[in-house]
């Protein structure tokens, strides 16, 4: 059977669409392109919230802190404003006098460890690290920020946890969603992990973690301009929830 010219063009167009629809390959290629380390200056603002306990006995703590990041060929340097340093000093003195004193600024500043900052200013390598241990599930057309996007779904396994943590967990579910643009560049991601199990024979527990990131490009460098992490755990009659929101504001 011979194809007409019109049918042949239509068939070729479908083949081309199928080739372009491989979002997994497009994402991988984009992450390889976006690993550049062009100089970056930004203000990182962090807001934290924690609630421990339940009902009238629950205690809530809100914290906020900021730091300037200068990442260049010399490495990553952090600069703290005088106002932030003064608040940290005041809270440290208060805690020395009263171990139960609240230290919201110090709590927020704990999020400034290099291991916590690198995923934001070098987001491509961080996302690739997560994908290396994820299992591909599906791709579908979607929207993000009011614009056309592709939604890629992966499954993460309990193998991402340490042997010590795994031995207590009976049920585990992990899902990673990544929204990408037409060229494969990540727009946003959401990682959700639910776990439940038993520790010390009699203590049952449940835990839920969710990390959401919004990405942007600085030249060929992928950064996370916003990252929100939520964690909730309950067990042995206790309950603990916390949320951390970090935002990056580029500086000239």
N, C-alpha and C positions, 0 to 999 in steps of 0.2 A: 504494500500500500504506500502510495506517495503522499507526502504532506504538501498541502498548498503553501504558497509563500506566506500568507497571513497566519496559518496555523503554525508554521515553523517559527515565525517571529514570536508568536505567543508562547510557544514551548521554550524558546530561548529566554524569554523574559521571566518565565516561571523558574527556570534553572538559576538565573541570575539572582532572583529573589531568594531562592532557597539557600544559595551560597552566602548571601548577605545576612541571612537570618540566624547564623551561627553566633549567637550572642556570647557564648562561653569563649570562643576563639577571639572574638572582638574585644572582650574584656581583658583577656590575657595579653593581647597585643598592646592594648592601651596602657595597662599597668607597666609593661616593659618600657613604653615610651615616656611614662610620667615619673620616672625615678630620678630625674635631674635634681641636683642640689644647689640651685641658684640661690644667692644670698636672700635671706628672708628676715624682715623685721616686723614684729607684731606684738600687740598687747593681748595677753590672755587673761580673760576674766572668768573666775570660777565661783559658782554658787552651789552650796551644799545644803542638804536637808536630811535630818535623821529623826526617826521616831522609834523609841524603844519602849516596849511594854504595851499594855492594852488598857482601854477604858480610862478611868480617872487617874490611874497610876502611870499612864504613858507620859514620857518626857520627850519634848521636841526641841531640836537644836537647829538653828539656821546660821549659816556662815557665808562669808564672801571675802574674796581676796583677788588681787591681780598682780601680774608680773610682766615685765617687758622681756621679750625673747629676741635675741640677735643671733641668727644661725648663719655662719659663713665658713670660709676656708679655715678659720681659726677654731671652729667648733661652735657648740651651742653655749651662749652666755645668757645668764638671767640677771635682771636688774630689778630690785625692789624699790618702790617709792618710799619716801620718808614716812608718810602717813601710815602705810601698811606696816612698816617696821615698828613704828611707835605702838600700834595696836597689838602686834605680836609680843612686844616686850611687856606691855601692860598685862596681857593675859597670862604670860609666863610667870610674872610676879604674883598675880592673883592666885594662880594654881599652886605656887610654892607655899602660899599661906593657907590655902584651902584646897585640898585635893579634889573636892567636889565642884569647884568653880567651873563655870562654862567657858570654853575657849573656842568660839566660833571661827575666829580668824585663823588660829593655828590649825583647826580642823580642815579648813578650806585650803590652807597652804600646803598641807600634806599631799595634795594632788599635783604638786609641782615637781615631783620626782622625775628624773630623766626618763624612766620607763613609762611614765604616764604622759609625758609631753611628746616623745618621739612619734607615737602613732598619729598625732595631730599634724605635725610639721613634715612628716615623711609617711603620708597615708598610703601610698602605693605599696610600699614594702609590707606595711602592717596588714592591709587587705589581702595581699598575696599570701601572707603567712596563714591567715585564716582559711583561705581557699585551698591551700595545699592539703588540708586535713578534712575538707568538705567533700560531699558526694553530690554530683550534679543530679537535679531532679527535673526541672522544667524551665520553659521560657514562654512568655506571652507578651502581647502588646499591652501597654499601660500608659499612664500619664504621671508626670511628676512636676510639681510647681506649675501646673497648667499647660505643660508642653508634652508632646509625644515622647514616650520613653519605652524601653523594654525592661520587663521585670524578670530577673533570673532568680530561681529558687534552688537552694542547696540544702542538704541535710548534714548536720554535724553530729558526730558520735561521742559517746562517753570516753573514747580514747583521747580526747583533748584534755581530760582530767588526769591528775597524778594517780599512781597506783594506790597511794594511801587514801585518797578521796574516793576512788572507785569502789573500794571494798565495802563502803557503807551504803552505796546507792543501789536501789532495787530497780527503779524505773527512771529512765532518762529520755528526754526529747529535745533536740536542738534543730532550729531552722534558721537559715540565713537567707535574707532577701537582698538583692542588689539591683538598684535601678540604674540603667546605663543609657547614654545618649546614642544617637545614630552611629557615631564613630567609636563606640565602645567605652568611652570615658565614664567612670562612675559618677553618678549624681548624688546618690544616697545609699545607705545600707541599714539593715536592721537585723540584729542577731538576738534570738530569743532562746533561752535554755531553761527547761523545767526539770527538776530532779526531786525524787523522794526516796526515803530509805529508812534505815534503822541503825542507831549507834548504841554501843554498850548494851545490846540485847533488848532493853526496855524502852529506849528513847526513840520515838518516831519523829521524823522531820520532813519538811517540804521547803524547797527553795526555788525561786524564780529570778532569773537575771535577764535584763534586756538592755542592749546597747544600740543606740541610733546615731548615725553620723551623716552629716551633710558635707559634700565635697566641693572643692573649687580648684581651679588651676592658676598657678603663678608661673607663667612661662610654661615649661614642661615639668613642673613640680606639682604633684597632687597633694593638697592639704585638706584637712578636715576643719572647716570654719565653724562647725558646731558639733558637739558630741554630748549626748545625754545618756547617762547610765542609771538604771533603776534596779535595785536589788531588794528582795523580800524573802525573809526566812522565818520559819516558825517551828517550834519543837519544845518539848518539856515544859509546856505551859507558858513559854516566852515567845515574843514576836519582835522582830526587828525589821525596819524598812529604812532605806536611804536612797537619795537621788543626788546626782552630781551633774551639773550642766556647765559645760565649758564652751566659751566662744572666742574665736580669734578675730581680731581687728587688725588688718594690715596697716603698717606705718610706713611713711615715706622716708 
